[in-house]
Amino acid sequence: GSFGMHRTDVQLGSRFGAEGLVGLVADYSTFDTNGYRDNSRTERKQFNSKLSFGPNAQTRVQMVVNHFDMPTAQDPIGLTASQLAANPQQAGTNAQSNRVRKTVMQSQWGSTLTHALDANRTVSARVYTGHRENLQYLSSANWVALDRNYYGLGLQYNEQTQWGATPIKWAAGYEFDRSREYRTGGAASAGEKSTTTRQEDNQAENSDLFVQATALLSPRWSAVAGVRSSTVRFVSDDYYLSDNRNGSGNAAYGSISPVLGLTFHAHDHLNLFANYGKGFETPTLSELAYKDSGANALVAEFNPNLNASYSQHFELGAKWMPAPHTRVDAAVFQINTTDEIVVSRSISGQSGYKNAPGTSRAGWELAGQHSWTPHFHGLVSASVLDAKFTQDYSYLSSASTTATVSNGNKLPGIPQHFVFTELLWTSQPRTC
């Protein structure tokens, strides 16, 4: 391709053994380009594979191995309007003098085991582990790096049964995930490390129990109910203390999140439904990594004052097939959130965060699809979303200036209207 772009890809897929119980898919690809703009050269190599096997159809094991190597990813960064008008191929301010770039290497492995106890009961388990290295040089003449190890496991039980005359499908399980990284950073000179001003260990983990059931209450009514108990912990150990700041800290969050849904099967081609649920979103390690100093600067200290956000979700809708090859879906929804995590300040690629006391998202969605033939299909969908702040909140825009985001302001970066249409031809027949 143009600008020195080269891509290669090799794939292998096959089944082996009696009755094809062993399957293998593997893919190796490379990509490199000089880039359209200055300081935009990129090179990466990627390997993905999946192996499935088992002694019989009742017991299956799947293993996935991925490796990603990106030794070079230069960043031309953004341009001002005048720079874009003068030369859209140039790099942004300080991108070349500070050699802005990133290198990434990540390897991960995971496996799942599924065993059917009988026709109505199955158990499944998963385990995974991975390692990631990341080094980035910023336009602000700084560098940041991390060396991360992560792993997790899960166990789930599924059953189809009857409680009296009511058919029930239910599932219960447990999940645990942990990530631990060694994070460093400092000043850079001409795109090379000159000082180290950050050394810390960061750890994040979650532990979750869940149960969910679906019941056919009658020929006309069905219900779904579930609950998840979540505990999330973050710990930061700061080893760089000569700056007279201790970036060590910890935070823990917990929530009980229920969901409840009811469906009325009006007739064979029309379902009406109502759903209610609660959501729970914690900060990430990156969002906890910086504090807003209130002096037009961010400091690399753990921010234990950042809260998790909690939300309530309401939805009403319908799914209708007015004709054998036509389907219409419609829904209206309302989401109310407290303590939504928002950016308080961004400086030279670093961001600090805080909580907005209240936000809401309300809107509707409508989609229709039709199959003229088994090979030719059409789809149109539209949505309207009113996403806004529902309470005033303030933040320090400089050392001595307080800015206020007013009730009714729109949430940034969220489209208020969206329309999508598609005409599709497929060589294989399909239906709505």
C-alpha positions, -999 to 999 in steps of 0.1 A, spaced: 0 0 0 9 37 0 34 52 24 54 20 27 26 -1 41 31 -38 41 8 -65 56 12 -103 57 -12 -129 71 -9 -166 74 -38 -188 87 -42 -225 95 -75 -242 104 -83 -279 107 -100 -307 126 -83 -339 137 -91 -371 155 -122 -393 156 -153 -374 148 -133 -342 145 -131 -337 183 -98 -318 180 -99 -284 163 -71 -259 157 -72 -224 143 -40 -203 141 -32 -169 126 1 -150 123 1 -115 108 25 -86 104 20 -49 96 43 -20 91 40 15 75 60 47 72 27 66 78 10 95 60 24 121 85 58 127 99 67 107 130 40 81 122 60 49 115 44 17 129 54 -19 131 36 -48 147 34 -86 148 6 -106 161 -2 -143 167 -35 -158 177 -45 -194 181 -73 -216 195 -72 -253 203 -103 -273 212 -104 -309 223 -120 -333 247 -125 -370 253 -161 -368 241 -189 -344 232 -199 -340 269 -165 -327 280 -148 -299 260 -116 -279 266 -107 -248 247 -73 -231 249 -65 -196 234 -29 -182 231 -23 -146 219 10 -127 214 12 -91 204 46 -73 196 46 -37 186 83 -25 188 75 8 172 44 30 171 54 66 165 27 93 174 24 124 152 -1 139 178 -26 165 170 -23 197 149 -37 231 154 -59 246 127 -31 267 113 -7 237 113 -33 216 95 -39 243 68 -1 248 63 8 211 60 -15 182 70 14 157 68 35 174 94 38 162 130 24 182 159 44 205 182 73 186 199 64 153 184 96 149 164 120 167 188 107 146 217 104 114 195 68 107 207 62 70 204 51 38 222 63 2 224 40 -26 235 44 -64 241 17 -86 254 12 -123 258 -17 -141 272 -31 -176 276 -65 -188 286 -85 -220 289 -121 -231 295 -135 -264 305 -172 -273 299 -187 -306 312 -223 -318 307 -234 -337 339 -265 -347 321 -290 -333 295 -301 -305 319 -269 -297 340 -235 -283 330 -205 -269 348 -178 -248 333 -146 -233 345 -121 -208 331 -86 -197 339 -63 -172 322 -30 -154 327 -10 -127 308 19 -103 308 21 -68 293 50 -44 289 44 -8 278 68 21 273 56 55 261 74 88 254 52 119 255 53 153 238 57 169 273 93 155 274 82 127 299 81 90 297 59 64 314 62 26 316 45 -4 331 52 -41 335 20 -59 343 10 -94 352 -26 -105 354 -47 -136 359 -81 -148 368 -105 -177 372 -142 -185 372 -166 -213 379 -203 -215 367 -231 -240 371 -261 -241 347 -293 -261 352 -327 -265 335 -354 -277 359 -390 -273 371 -403 -258 403 -437 -272 404 -453 -266 370 -429 -237 362 -399 -243 339 -367 -227 353 -333 -220 337 -308 -208 363 -271 -202 366 -247 -194 395 -210 -187 397 -179 -171 411 -153 -149 394 -119 -136 406 -95 -114 386 -63 -97 396 -38 -74 379 -5 -62 394 18 -38 376 51 -21 383 47 15 370 76 40 364 80 74 349 102 105 347 116 132 324 130 125 289 155 143 268 152 141 230 131 110 234 153 91 258 150 86 296 169 113 316 154 109 351 131 86 371 106 103 393 80 75 397 83 40 410 53 21 423 34 -12 424 -3 -10 416 -27 -38 422 -64 -43 412 -86 -72 420 -123 -81 419 -143 -109 435 -178 -116 423 -207 -140 432 -237 -141 409 -270 -160 404 -296 -155 376 -328 -174 368 -353 -173 339 -388 -186 345 -418 -193 322 -445 -183 346 -473 -191 321 -478 -194 284 -481 -156 283 -456 -144 309 -419 -150 316 -395 -134 340 -358 -130 346 -341 -121 379 -305 -120 390 -281 -105 415 -244 -99 416 -223 -92 447 -191 -74 437 -160 -64 457 -132 -44 440 -99 -34 457 -70 -12 446 -36 -9 463 -7 14 454 28 11 470 50 41 462 87 34 463 98 69 451 95 91 482 123 116 478 98 141 463 83 144 498 50 129 486 38 95 494 17 81 465 8 50 484 -28 43 491 -57 19 488 -94 19 480 -122 -7 482 -156 -7 466 -186 -30 469 -220 -33 455 -251 -56 453 -264 -52 418 -299 -67 410 -317 -71 377 -354 -79 371 -372 -83 338 -408 -92 328 -420 -102 293 -456 -105 281 -459 -128 251 -489 -111 235 -489 -137 207 -465 -157 187 -451 -127 169 -451 -100 196 -433 -97 229 -436 -67 253 -410 -63 280 -400 -42 310 -365 -43 327 -350 -28 358 -314 -30 370 -287 -14 390 -252 -7 377 -218 -4 394 -187 11 379 -154 16 398 -125 38 388 -97 21 369 -61 21 381 -53 48 355 -81 70 368 -68 66 403 -32 73 393 -32 111 394 -45 138 418 -56 173 407 -33 195 428 -55 226 424 -25 246 412 -29 240 374 -11 207 377 -15 170 383 6 151 407 14 114 405 -3 104 437 -30 78 444 -64 94 446 -85 76 472 -112 102 471 -126 90 438 -158 72 443 -175 44 423 -205 54 403 -239 38 408 -267 37 383 -304 27 380 -317 15 346 -353 14 334 -364 0 300 -397 -7 282 -399 -22 248 -414 -45 222 -402 -71 197 -426 -77 168 -426 -98 136 -455 -84 115 -446 -107 87 -425 -139 84 -394 -120 70 -399 -87 88 -389 -77 124 -393 -45 144 -376 -37 177 -385 -7 198 -374 5 233 -375 35 256 -351 39 285 -340 60 314 -306 57 332 -299 78 363 -263 78 377 -247 92 408 -210 99 412 -203 95 375 -165 95 369 -155 125 347 -123 142 338 -114 171 360 -83 182 341 -60 169 313 -24 182 310 2 169 285 -14 135 282 -21 130 319 -56 132 333 -71 136 367 -107 126 375 -135 134 399 -171 125 405 -201 144 390 -229 141 415 -257 133 390 -262 125 354 -291 110 333 -295 94 299 -330 91 284 -340 82 250 -355 57 225 -343 32 200 -361 18 169 -349 -8 144 -365 -26 115 -352 -53 92 -366 -72 62 -355 -101 40 -367 -98 4 -350 -130 -4 -329 -155 16 -298 -137 2 -309 -100 2 -317 -81 34 -322 -45 46 -319 -29 80 -326 6 94 -321 18 130 -324 51 148 -319 63 183 -323 96 202 -304 101 234 -306 130 259 -275 127 280 -270 155 306 -258 165 340 -286 167 365 -267 185 393 -242 213 393 -206 205 403 -174 225 404 -138 219 398 -106 240 399 -97 252 364 -65 268 378 -49 275 412 -73 303 420 -103 298 396 -133 276 402 -154 265 372 -189 252 374 -207 227 352 -244 235 353 -274 213 356 -287 206 321 -253 207 303 -249 179 278 -225 151 285 -195 155 261 -186 130 234 -221 114 232 -241 118 200 -277 130 206 -290 114 173 -279 83 155 -292 67 123 -278 35 106 -290 18 74 -277 -13 56 -284 -33 24 -268 -67 26 -263 -95 1 -250 -129 14 -239 -159 -5 -253 -181 22 -291 -179 29 -301 -163 62 -333 -150 79 -341 -121 102 
